[in-house]
Amino acid sequence: MMKEAVDAYMEQHQIELEKLTVITLEGEGTIARRVAKHYQDFLDKPEWVRDVHSADVIFIATHSQGSIVSTQLIASLVQDGHIRTELNHEAVLRATETSGVIPPPHPTRVVCLAQCGIHLGPLLYLNTSSLTTPYFTYFESPAAKELFEFQDTTSEASQKYVASLATALDHGVKFVYIASLDDQVVPIYSGVFMTASHPLILRALYVDGDAYNESDFLSNLIVFLLRIRNAGLDDSGLLNHLSEATAGSLSGVGHSTPYSNAGCYELAVRFLFETSGVLGSEKPVLRLEPFQARATRNDYEIPWALRGIFGDPAITSLFAVEMAQLRMAFDEWRPKTSLLKELRRKLEPIQSIRILPPSPLALHHTHEDEEEEHESSVVRTYSRL
């Protein structure tokens, strides 16, 4: 569907493409095995190599485990000079000598759309509950067991992935992380890689319109938290507390529905064409907060997280209207499950927290400080699909 999204965007803006090449890479097994296979499949097709070398823009669409695979593959393509950036001139020259294809005179613009990616592993209970283990016989395979290693950012698998992501970001590759609200495999905090910070990362939430209406408090709260992160600001860890409560049922399809929705692909196309790269001479680096899914979470931190968000002048300067709407929507929220009822009780302090008016200092900080905040806030209104 990425091709259709690109075609639609070009038609809308009356742009005629010289050529559009679709490259399909498929495979099974562990991440390392898939990366090696995909890379070799690419090298074995001279026409693919030629078209990638001469491309002005490259779109990558991936899902679930493929998000890790695609990121490592992108890093390899950049390091070996198959994708031209501002930083890999010598590698491009070596690749050009091998392929004989002259690259474009400017760096290639690249965006990777990662849907329901297992950046921080699957839902914790999938590997700890005796009730779900027999249901998910798939998780007995080596390739699936490997995914649980990403629940700990100090693991070798996670560190290798983060190194590849850092390489891609350093070379100007953009990433769109989309989580699904009722994903039965990947928690939202993992699907949007909540612990990673960089201005070239955009986060969004896929919401099933048949299951949730636009006034649903919880889905709007999660979208609000993603907008905060897209603006380069801190959500005080609140999304981590909310993610488990939104997990879909084991028999659900929330994990697979986003990649069949055109809106996800349209968002990636717009993010590539309608936002700049990192501006300024000082390039930001990927920042990663340590994370362990097994670490004990105290849900009584939720009221303090709310207070931290609603009391942050930088957040209120950007989102005062949304914050007021959320507080009013809470009064109408009537969850039906015991889990969500308990969550509502813990979120009740939202009714009494006063929204601070933005100060001139906060406005100055928000609009003129770090490039990360400026670049990310440009696309914050696209967080909901």
DOVO-208821 format. One record per residue (C-alpha): x, y, z. Coordinates in pm, 1 decimal, always signed. Each point is the difference from the previous one (the first is absolute). Layout:
<site x="X" y="Y" z="Z"/>
...
***
This chain:
<site x="+0.0" y="+0.0" z="+0.0"/>
<site x="+301.2" y="+228.4" z="+18.6"/>
<site x="+4.7" y="+26.0" z="-378.1"/>
<site x="-364.6" y="+104.4" z="-3.3"/>
<site x="+66.7" y="+264.1" z="+266.5"/>
<site x="+292.1" y="+143.9" z="-199.8"/>
<site x="-203.2" y="-1.9" z="-323.0"/>
<site x="-290.9" y="+174.8" z="+170.7"/>
<site x="+225.7" y="+268.1" z="+146.8"/>
<site x="+166.9" y="+65.4" z="-336.0"/>
<site x="-335.7" y="+22.4" z="-174.9"/>
<site x="-131.1" y="+238.0" z="+264.8"/>
<site x="+298.9" y="+230.5" z="-51.7"/>
<site x="+10.7" y="-47.8" z="-378.8"/>
<site x="+346.3" y="-153.1" z="-0.9"/>
<site x="+96.3" y="-257.4" z="-261.1"/>
<site x="+255.1" y="-260.1" z="+106.2"/>
<site x="+269.0" y="-115.3" z="-237.1"/>
<site x="-3.8" y="-345.8" z="+156.0"/>
<site x="-133.9" y="-178.5" z="+306.4"/>
<site x="+151.3" y="-336.8" z="+91.8"/>
<site x="-159.5" y="-240.2" z="+247.8"/>
<site x="+243.4" y="-231.9" z="+181.1"/>
<site x="-151.4" y="-280.0" z="+206.6"/>
<site x="+222.6" y="-171.9" z="+255.7"/>
<site x="-142.2" y="-298.0" z="+187.4"/>
<site x="+143.1" y="-260.4" z="+231.3"/>
<site x="-26.5" y="-183.5" z="+329.9"/>
<site x="+229.3" y="-83.6" z="+288.2"/>
<site x="+205.2" y="+200.5" z="+244.0"/>
<site x="+72.8" y="+366.2" z="-54.8"/>
<site x="+362.2" y="-55.9" z="-105.1"/>
<site x="-104.3" y="-270.5" z="-245.6"/>
<site x="-266.3" y="+219.3" z="-155.0"/>
<site x="+229.4" y="+300.8" z="-30.9"/>
<site x="+265.5" y="-211.2" z="-172.8"/>
<site x="-255.7" y="-157.2" z="-233.7"/>
<site x="-161.2" y="+331.7" z="-92.9"/>
<site x="+335.0" y="+161.9" z="-66.6"/>
<site x="+111.9" y="-285.5" z="-222.5"/>
<site x="-333.3" y="-2.2" z="-183.6"/>
<site x="+50.7" y="+370.7" z="-66.7"/>
<site x="+355.1" y="-46.5" z="-129.1"/>
<site x="-109.0" y="-288.8" z="-223.7"/>
<site x="-233.9" y="+230.0" z="-196.0"/>
<site x="+211.5" y="+247.3" z="-204.7"/>
<site x="-312.1" y="+194.0" z="-95.5"/>
<site x="-85.4" y="+52.7" z="+368.3"/>
<site x="+352.9" y="+116.8" z="+76.4"/>
<site x="-8.5" y="+236.3" z="-296.3"/>
<site x="-335.7" y="+150.7" z="+96.6"/>
<site x="+93.5" y="+45.5" z="+366.7"/>
<site x="+329.5" y="+165.6" z="-95.0"/>
<site x="-176.2" y="+247.1" z="-227.5"/>
<site x="-307.6" y="+60.9" z="+217.8"/>
<site x="-94.9" y="+349.4" z="+115.6"/>
<site x="-223.8" y="-133.3" z="+277.5"/>
<site x="-38.9" y="-340.0" z="+165.1"/>
<site x="-300.3" y="-121.2" z="+200.8"/>
<site x="+24.5" y="-307.3" z="+222.2"/>
<site x="-316.6" y="-156.7" z="+143.1"/>
<site x="+32.8" y="-269.9" z="+264.1"/>
<site x="-190.6" y="-167.9" z="+282.0"/>
<site x="+63.3" y="-166.4" z="+337.1"/>
<site x="+333.8" y="-186.3" z="+4.2"/>
<site x="+73.0" y="+150.9" z="-340.8"/>
<site x="+45.0" y="+339.1" z="+166.2"/>
<site x="+321.7" y="-122.9" z="+160.4"/>
<site x="+108.5" y="-179.7" z="-316.2"/>
<site x="-64.7" y="+301.1" z="-223.5"/>
<site x="+191.6" y="+238.5" z="+227.1"/>
<site x="+307.6" y="-222.0" z="-1.8"/>
<site x="-30.7" y="-42.5" z="-375.8"/>
<site x="-20.5" y="+378.0" z="-50.8"/>
<site x="+313.2" y="+48.5" z="+211.2"/>
<site x="+186.3" y="-254.3" z="-212.6"/>
<site x="-112.0" y="+160.8" z="-326.0"/>
<site x="+114.6" y="+339.8" z="+124.5"/>
<site x="+334.4" y="-123.2" z="+132.8"/>
<site x="+72.7" y="-183.9" z="-325.1"/>
<site x="-87.3" y="+302.4" z="-213.8"/>
<site x="-310.9" y="-135.1" z="-171.1"/>
<site x="-202.7" y="+291.0" z="+140.3"/>
<site x="+163.5" y="+340.9" z="-34.6"/>
<site x="+1.4" y="+235.3" z="+299.3"/>
<site x="+191.7" y="+311.5" z="+96.0"/>
<site x="+249.5" y="-206.4" z="+201.0"/>
<site x="+91.7" y="-306.8" z="-205.9"/>
<site x="+169.4" y="+142.2" z="-310.8"/>
<site x="+287.0" y="-250.4" z="-2.3"/>
<site x="-230.4" y="-298.7" z="+45.4"/>
<site x="-216.2" y="+125.8" z="-287.5"/>
<site x="+304.9" y="+25.7" z="-224.7"/>
<site x="+90.8" y="-362.4" z="+74.8"/>
<site x="-355.3" y="-116.0" z="-68.1"/>
<site x="-8.8" y="+203.5" z="-322.3"/>
<site x="+318.6" y="-166.2" z="-125.4"/>
<site x="-158.9" y="-339.4" z="+57.1"/>
<site x="-342.1" y="+73.4" z="-150.3"/>
<site x="+96.6" y="+252.9" z="-265.0"/>
<site x="-308.7" y="+206.1" z="+90.4"/>
<site x="+57.8" y="+370.4" z="+65.7"/>
<site x="-194.7" y="+105.2" z="+311.4"/>
<site x="-220.0" y="+312.2" z="+5.9"/>
<site x="+184.4" y="+330.4" z="+57.0"/>
<site x="-171.9" y="+45.0" z="+336.6"/>
<site x="-53.0" y="-232.6" z="+299.5"/>
<site x="-286.0" y="-245.2" z="-33.7"/>
<site x="-296.4" y="+74.0" z="+227.1"/>
<site x="-111.6" y="-309.0" z="+193.0"/>
<site x="-289.4" y="-77.6" z="+232.8"/>
<site x="-78.0" y="-327.1" z="+175.8"/>
<site x="-358.9" y="-73.2" z="+102.9"/>
<site x="+9.7" y="-249.7" z="+289.0"/>
<site x="-341.2" y="-128.9" z="+104.7"/>
<site x="-49.0" y="-182.8" z="+331.7"/>
<site x="+375.2" y="-42.4" z="+29.8"/>
<site x="+141.7" y="-204.8" z="+285.3"/>
<site x="+252.9" y="+267.4" z="+96.6"/>
<site x="-39.3" y="-73.9" z="+372.3"/>
<site x="-124.3" y="-355.0" z="-36.3"/>
<site x="-348.2" y="-158.7" z="+5.4"/>
<site x="-248.7" y="+29.5" z="+285.5"/>
<site x="+165.8" y="-124.3" z="+316.1"/>
<site x="-272.5" y="-247.1" z="+95.6"/>
<site x="+39.7" y="-192.8" z="-325.7"/>
<site x="+320.9" y="-145.6" z="+140.0"/>
<site x="-101.1" y="-30.0" z="+365.5"/>
<site x="-358.5" y="-123.2" z="+10.0"/>
<site x="-69.2" y="-374.2" z="+9.0"/>
<site x="-335.2" y="+72.2" z="-162.8"/>
<site x="+136.8" y="+167.3" z="-312.0"/>
<site x="+311.0" y="-208.5" z="-60.7"/>
<site x="-184.4" y="-302.2" z="-144.1"/>
<site x="-209.9" y="+230.8" z="-216.5"/>
<site x="+306.6" y="+159.3" z="-156.2"/>
<site x="+191.4" y="-306.2" z="-114.0"/>
<site x="+169.5" y="+234.3" z="-242.8"/>
<site x="+200.9" y="+146.6" z="+286.0"/>
<site x="+180.5" y="-331.5" z="+45.0"/>
<site x="+203.3" y="+61.6" z="-315.5"/>
<site x="+350.1" y="+154.6" z="+24.6"/>
<site x="-108.3" y="+294.0" z="-216.2"/>
<site x="-287.9" y="+81.3" z="+234.4"/>
<site x="+193.2" y="-53.9" z="+322.1"/>
<site x="+254.1" y="+250.2" z="-128.9"/>
<site x="-266.3" y="+271.2" z="+3.0"/>
<site x="-29.5" y="-13.5" z="+378.8"/>
<site x="+364.0" y="+107.3" z="+25.0"/>
<site x="-112.0" y="+346.3" z="-111.3"/>
<site x="-191.5" y="+38.9" z="+326.3"/>
<site x="+336.6" y="+91.1" z="+153.9"/>
<site x="+196.6" y="+282.1" z="-163.8"/>
<site x="+324.2" y="-135.5" z="+147.2"/>
<site x="-30.2" y="-327.3" z="-193.0"/>
<site x="+236.9" y="-67.5" z="-289.2"/>
<site x="-286.9" y="-17.4" z="-250.4"/>
<site x="-140.8" y="+335.5" z="+109.6"/>
<site x="+337.2" y="+174.2" z="+0.5"/>
<site x="+78.4" y="-124.9" z="-349.4"/>
<site x="-335.3" y="+129.2" z="-120.5"/>
<site x="+44.6" y="+339.5" z="+166.6"/>
<site x="+345.6" y="+33.6" z="-158.5"/>
<site x="-154.2" y="-56.9" z="-344.8"/>
<site x="-277.1" y="+250.1" z="+73.4"/>
<site x="+255.9" y="+257.8" z="+110.6"/>
<site x="+193.9" y="-50.9" z="-324.0"/>
<site x="-312.0" y="+49.3" z="-209.8"/>
<site x="-106.1" y="+311.9" z="+190.9"/>
<site x="+349.3" y="+149.1" z="-15.2"/>
<site x="-23.8" y="-31.8" z="-377.9"/>
<site x="-335.4" y="+178.6" z="-16.7"/>
<site x="-241.9" y="-292.1" z="-32.3"/>
<site x="-346.7" y="+79.7" z="+136.1"/>
<site x="-209.3" y="-250.5" z="+194.9"/>
<site x="-375.1" y="-19.7" z="+56.5"/>
<site x="-99.7" y="-229.3" z="+287.5"/>
<site x="-367.3" y="-98.1" z="+6.2"/>
<site x="-150.5" y="-201.3" z="+284.9"/>
<site x="-346.3" y="-156.8" z="+4.4"/>
<site x="-235.1" y="+88.6" z="+284.9"/>
<site x="-129.4" y="-356.0" z="+47.3"/>
<site x="+313.7" y="-192.1" z="-101.5"/>
<site x="-7.3" y="-347.9" z="+156.8"/>
<site x="+375.1" y="-56.8" z="-44.1"/>
<site x="+189.2" y="+330.8" z="+31.8"/>
<site x="-64.6" y="+261.9" z="+271.7"/>
<site x="-35.2" y="+357.9" z="-114.7"/>
<site x="+318.4" y="+112.4" z="+174.0"/>
<site x="+187.8" y="-259.1" z="-206.0"/>
<site x="-177.5" y="+68.8" z="-329.6"/>
<site x="+98.8" y="+368.2" z="+14.3"/>
<site x="+341.8" y="-64.9" z="+161.6"/>
<site x="-86.0" y="+239.1" z="+281.4"/>
<site x="+346.6" y="+1.1" z="+157.0"/>
<site x="+177.9" y="+123.8" z="-314.3"/>
<site x="+35.2" y="+372.6" z="-64.4"/>
<site x="+98.2" y="+164.5" z="-328.7"/>
<site x="-161.8" y="+272.3" z="-216.3"/>
<site x="-13.8" y="-231.6" z="-304.4"/>
<site x="-233.1" y="-241.5" z="+182.2"/>
<site x="-375.7" y="+55.7" z="-30.2"/>
<site x="-243.8" y="-201.9" z="+210.6"/>
<site x="-363.9" y="-68.5" z="-77.7"/>
<site x="-285.5" y="-219.3" z="+120.2"/>
<site x="-227.4" y="-213.4" z="-215.2"/>
<site x="-354.6" y="+10.7" z="+138.1"/>
<site x="-268.6" y="-231.1" z="-134.2"/>
<site x="-290.7" y="+232.6" z="-77.5"/>
<site x="-249.9" y="-283.4" z="+36.9"/>
<site x="+108.6" y="-69.9" z="+358.0"/>
<site x="+75.3" y="+351.2" z="+129.1"/>
<site x="-177.9" y="+328.6" z="-58.9"/>
<site x="+178.1" y="+332.3" z="-28.2"/>
<site x="-104.3" y="+105.3" z="+350.0"/>
<site x="+144.1" y="-308.5" z="+173.7"/>
<site x="+202.5" y="+132.1" z="+291.6"/>
<site x="+268.3" y="-268.5" z="+22.3"/>
<site x="+88.3" y="-3.1" z="-369.5"/>
<site x="+14.2" y="+380.7" z="-2.8"/>
<site x="+221.1" y="-0.8" z="+309.2"/>
<site x="+244.8" y="-236.3" z="-170.1"/>
<site x="-0.4" y="+212.9" z="-315.8"/>
<site x="+68.4" y="+303.1" z="+219.3"/>
<site x="+300.6" y="-173.5" z="+158.0"/>
<site x="+138.1" y="-85.5" z="-344.3"/>
<site x="-36.2" y="+362.9" z="-104.4"/>
<site x="+198.0" y="+99.0" z="+306.3"/>
<site x="+279.0" y="-238.0" z="-99.7"/>
<site x="-12.9" y="+120.4" z="-362.4"/>
<site x="+59.0" y="+349.7" z="+134.9"/>
<site x="+316.4" y="-119.1" z="+173.6"/>
<site x="-156.3" y="+23.4" z="+346.1"/>
<site x="-32.6" y="-248.4" z="+288.0"/>
<site x="-317.8" y="-200.7" z="+67.8"/>
<site x="+122.8" y="-80.3" z="+355.2"/>
<site x="-23.9" y="-371.5" z="-78.4"/>
<site x="-380.2" y="+2.4" z="-13.1"/>
<site x="-29.7" y="-192.8" z="-325.6"/>
<site x="+186.8" y="-295.7" z="+149.2"/>
<site x="-271.2" y="-27.0" z="+264.1"/>
<site x="-282.9" y="+18.3" z="-255.2"/>
<site x="+130.0" y="-240.8" z="-264.3"/>
<site x="-83.8" y="-330.4" z="+167.8"/>
<site x="-357.4" y="+114.7" z="+63.5"/>
<site x="-66.9" y="+45.4" z="-371.9"/>
<site x="+131.3" y="-339.9" z="-116.2"/>
<site x="-240.4" y="-186.2" z="-226.8"/>
<site x="-131.9" y="-350.4" z="+56.9"/>
<site x="+209.2" y="-298.6" z="-105.2"/>
<site x="-247.7" y="-78.0" z="-276.7"/>
<site x="+0.8" y="+357.6" z="-127.9"/>
<site x="+155.6" y="+148.3" z="-313.4"/>
<site x="+126.8" y="+332.9" z="+133.4"/>
<site x="+360.7" y="-92.9" z="-69.5"/>
<site x="-57.0" y="-48.3" z="-371.9"/>
<site x="-266.3" y="+257.5" z="-93.4"/>
<site x="+220.2" y="+313.6" z="-34.7"/>
<site x="+199.8" y="-126.7" z="-298.6"/>
<site x="-318.1" y="-28.1" z="-206.7"/>
<site x="-103.2" y="+359.9" z="+73.9"/>
<site x="+91.7" y="+261.2" z="-261.2"/>
<site x="+26.2" y="+275.7" z="+260.2"/>
<site x="+315.5" y="-151.2" z="+149.7"/>
<site x="+181.6" y="+15.5" z="-332.3"/>
<site x="-129.8" y="+348.2" z="-78.5"/>
<site x="+145.2" y="+122.1" z="+329.4"/>
<site x="+346.0" y="-130.7" z="-90.2"/>
<site x="-13.3" y="+166.2" z="-343.2"/>
<site x="-101.3" y="+332.1" z="+151.7"/>
<site x="+266.1" y="-22.3" z="+269.8"/>
<site x="+268.1" y="-43.5" z="-264.0"/>
<site x="-113.8" y="+275.8" z="-234.9"/>
<site x="-157.0" y="+254.9" z="+233.5"/>
<site x="+259.2" y="+23.1" z="+276.5"/>
<site x="+362.5" y="+101.3" z="-18.4"/>
<site x="+294.7" y="-198.6" z="+118.3"/>
<site x="+196.8" y="+104.8" z="+306.3"/>
<site x="+88.7" y="+367.0" z="-24.5"/>
<site x="+304.8" y="+174.9" z="+139.8"/>
<site x="+365.7" y="-89.3" z="+14.3"/>
<site x="-22.5" y="-209.1" z="+317.0"/>
<site x="-152.9" y="-337.0" z="-82.3"/>
<site x="-201.6" y="-170.6" z="+274.7"/>
<site x="+78.4" y="-354.9" z="+103.0"/>
<site x="-236.6" y="-279.7" z="+92.2"/>
<site x="-76.3" y="-4.7" z="+371.1"/>
<site x="-130.5" y="-315.6" z="+163.1"/>
<site x="-140.4" y="-33.7" z="+349.8"/>
<site x="+76.6" y="-334.0" z="+169.6"/>
<site x="-299.2" y="-233.0" z="+2.9"/>
<site x="-87.6" y="-340.2" z="+141.0"/>
<site x="-348.8" y="-136.4" z="-53.0"/>
<site x="+33.7" y="-218.9" z="+309.0"/>
<site x="+74.7" y="+296.5" z="+225.5"/>
<site x="-271.8" y="+54.3" z="+257.6"/>
<site x="-239.2" y="+283.8" z="-84.5"/>
<site x="-181.4" y="+182.2" z="+275.6"/>
<site x="-332.0" y="+116.6" z="-140.6"/>
<site x="-29.5" y="+243.9" z="+285.8"/>
<site x="+255.1" y="+203.5" z="-193.8"/>
<site x="-277.7" y="+82.7" z="-249.4"/>
<site x="-134.8" y="+303.6" z="+194.8"/>
<site x="+353.3" y="+138.9" z="+28.2"/>
<site x="+57.5" y="-53.5" z="-372.1"/>
<site x="-321.2" y="+189.8" z="-74.2"/>
<site x="+111.0" y="+284.7" z="+224.6"/>
<site x="+339.2" y="+7.2" z="-169.9"/>
<site x="-163.6" y="+32.5" z="-342.5"/>
<site x="-270.7" y="+252.8" z="+89.5"/>
<site x="+248.3" y="+206.1" z="+199.5"/>
<site x="+261.6" y="+23.6" z="-274.7"/>
<site x="-5.8" y="+352.3" z="-152.2"/>
<site x="+159.0" y="-125.1" z="-322.9"/>
<site x="-284.5" y="-251.2" z="-46.7"/>
<site x="-278.7" y="+243.3" z="+90.9"/>
<site x="+139.8" y="+255.5" z="-243.2"/>
<site x="-60.8" y="-244.7" z="-284.8"/>
<site x="-294.1" y="-209.0" z="+116.3"/>
<site x="-215.5" y="+206.9" z="+238.2"/>
<site x="-310.9" y="-51.3" z="-213.0"/>
<site x="+50.5" y="-376.3" z="-27.1"/>
<site x="+60.5" y="-23.5" z="+374.3"/>
<site x="-325.6" y="+177.7" z="+78.6"/>
<site x="-187.7" y="-226.1" z="-242.2"/>
<site x="+149.2" y="-309.0" z="+163.1"/>
<site x="-106.9" y="+112.4" z="+343.8"/>
<site x="-357.2" y="+51.0" z="-119.7"/>
<site x="-2.4" y="-333.2" z="-187.6"/>
<site x="+101.5" y="-184.0" z="+316.0"/>
<site x="-337.1" y="+80.1" z="+155.7"/>
<site x="-173.2" y="-183.5" z="-284.7"/>
<site x="+228.4" y="-303.0" z="+4.3"/>
<site x="-184.1" y="-310.2" z="+118.8"/>
<site x="+230.4" y="-302.4" z="-40.1"/>
<site x="-160.8" y="-343.8" z="+17.5"/>
<site x="+282.5" y="-238.1" z="+93.3"/>
<site x="+134.5" y="-28.7" z="+353.0"/>
<site x="+351.9" y="+80.1" z="-123.4"/>
<site x="-108.7" y="+325.9" z="-159.9"/>
<site x="-221.4" y="+90.5" z="+294.3"/>
<site x="+302.1" y="-31.1" z="+227.0"/>
<site x="+202.7" y="+207.6" z="-244.7"/>
<site x="-269.7" y="+268.0" z="+4.7"/>
<site x="+21.4" y="+17.4" z="+377.7"/>
<site x="+375.9" y="+59.5" z="-20.4"/>
<site x="-48.3" y="+271.3" z="-261.1"/>
<site x="-260.3" y="+189.8" z="+204.1"/>
<site x="+249.6" y="+269.9" z="+110.1"/>
<site x="-28.3" y="+139.6" z="-352.8"/>
<site x="-327.2" y="+160.7" z="+114.1"/>
<site x="+165.8" y="+211.3" z="+268.2"/>
<site x="+330.8" y="+91.7" z="-162.4"/>
<site x="+11.5" y="+364.4" z="-104.5"/>
<site x="+136.1" y="+67.1" z="-347.8"/>
<site x="+272.2" y="+259.3" z="+33.0"/>
<site x="-2.3" y="+286.5" z="-252.4"/>
<site x="+313.4" y="+6.8" z="-214.3"/>
<site x="+264.8" y="+248.2" z="+110.7"/>
<site x="+197.4" y="+218.6" z="-245.3"/>
<site x="+312.1" y="-193.8" z="+99.0"/>
<site x="-170.6" y="-329.7" z="-86.9"/>
<site x="-114.1" y="+136.3" z="-335.0"/>
<site x="+352.5" y="+117.2" z="-76.1"/>
<site x="+142.0" y="-339.3" z="+96.7"/>
<site x="-253.8" y="-192.3" z="-204.0"/>
<site x="+33.7" y="+191.8" z="-325.1"/>
<site x="+363.0" y="+100.4" z="-3.6"/>
<site x="+196.4" y="-255.7" z="+195.2"/>
<site x="+119.1" y="-338.8" z="-123.7"/>
<site x="-55.8" y="-95.1" z="-362.1"/>
<site x="-144.8" y="-329.2" z="+118.5"/>
<site x="-302.8" y="+171.9" z="+150.2"/>
<site x="-60.0" y="+221.2" z="-302.5"/>
<site x="+28.2" y="-278.1" z="-256.2"/>
<site x="-215.3" y="-243.9" z="+193.7"/>
<site x="-277.1" y="+247.2" z="+80.1"/>
<site x="-56.7" y="+61.0" z="-371.0"/>
<site x="-159.0" y="-342.9" z="-37.8"/>
<site x="-160.7" y="-42.3" z="+338.9"/>
<site x="-354.3" y="+45.6" z="-133.3"/>
<site x="+31.4" y="-314.8" z="-212.7"/>
<site x="+36.9" y="-234.2" z="+294.5"/>
<site x="-345.2" y="-154.8" z="-29.3"/>
<site x="-103.8" y="-215.3" z="-297.0"/>
***
